[in-house]
Amino acid sequence: MAGRVYLLAPLLLVLLAPACAGLELLAGGARGGPGPPPSGSLSVSFIDVGQGDGVLVQAGGESYLIDAGRPEEGPNVVDFLRSRGVDSLDGIVVTNPRS
């Protein structure tokens, strides 16, 4: 049985490596972010805004931001939005008024 496990592990690695590389491309990887989603699709992206996560929802040419963190996170959030092709927001949802 142990011999089968040793043979199975390299096989799984070979089969899963291309899938993981594809996920990195979808997540933006080191290539600068995915840009805006294709027309007719839904995109949900997350950004660390300090004490939690911000969520960018893009669909039908509209962009909505849920939570942006504290004011000092502003430059990071703006860079994130620009990397996703967002020039303006159609709505903002604030779930915690203190941050």
C-alpha positions in Angstrom: 0.0 0.0 0.0 2.8 2.4 0.8 4.3 1.9 -2.6 1.1 3.1 -4.2 1.1 6.3 -2.1 4.6 7.1 -3.3 3.5 6.7 -6.9 0.3 8.6 -6.5 1.9 11.7 -5.0 4.1 12.6 -8.0 1.2 11.9 -10.3 -1.1 14.3 -8.5 1.6 16.9 -8.5 2.0 16.7 -12.2 -1.8 16.8 -12.8 -2.4 19.7 -10.3 0.5 22.0 -11.2 -1.1 23.3 -14.4 -4.4 23.9 -12.6 -2.7 25.9 -9.9 -0.8 28.0 -12.5 -4.2 28.7 -14.1 -5.6 29.8 -10.8 -2.7 32.2 -10.3 -3.5 33.8 -13.6 -7.2 34.1 -12.7 -6.3 35.7 -9.3 -4.0 38.2 -11.0 -0.7 36.5 -10.0 2.4 38.6 -10.6 1.0 40.0 -13.8 -0.6 43.0 -12.3 -4.2 41.9 -11.8 -7.0 40.7 -14.0 -8.5 44.0 -15.1 -12.2 44.4 -15.6 -14.3 41.3 -16.1 -15.6 40.3 -19.5 -19.0 41.7 -20.5 -22.0 39.7 -19.1 -20.0 38.1 -16.3 -19.9 38.5 -12.5 -16.6 39.2 -10.7 -16.1 39.2 -6.9 -12.7 40.3 -5.6 -11.4 40.7 -2.1 -8.8 43.1 -0.7 -7.3 43.2 2.8 -8.3 46.6 4.3 -6.6 46.2 7.7 -9.2 44.9 10.2 -11.1 42.9 7.6 -11.7 42.5 3.9 -13.2 44.8 1.3 -15.2 43.2 -1.5 -15.5 44.5 -5.0 -18.5 43.2 -7.0 -18.5 43.9 -10.7 -21.3 42.9 -13.0 -23.0 44.4 -16.1 -20.5 47.2 -16.3 -21.3 48.3 -12.7 -18.9 48.2 -9.7 -19.8 48.1 -6.0 -17.4 48.2 -3.1 -18.4 46.7 0.2 -16.1 48.1 3.0 -13.0 50.0 2.3 -11.3 50.0 5.7 -9.9 53.0 7.6 -8.8 56.2 5.8 -5.2 55.2 5.8 -6.1 52.2 3.6 -7.4 54.6 0.9 -4.3 54.6 -1.4 -4.2 50.8 -1.3 -7.9 50.5 -2.1 -7.7 53.0 -5.0 -4.7 51.1 -6.5 -6.7 47.9 -6.2 -9.8 49.4 -7.9 -7.7 50.8 -10.7 -6.0 47.4 -11.2 -9.5 46.0 -11.7 -10.4 48.6 -14.3 -12.6 50.7 -12.0 -12.8 54.4 -12.7 -15.9 55.1 -10.6 -18.1 53.2 -8.2 -21.9 52.7 -8.7 -22.3 52.1 -5.0 -20.5 51.7 -1.7 -21.7 49.6 1.3 -20.3 50.3 4.8 -20.9 47.6 7.3 -19.0 49.2 10.2 -19.2 52.9 10.5 -16.1 53.1 12.7 -13.8 51.7 10.0 
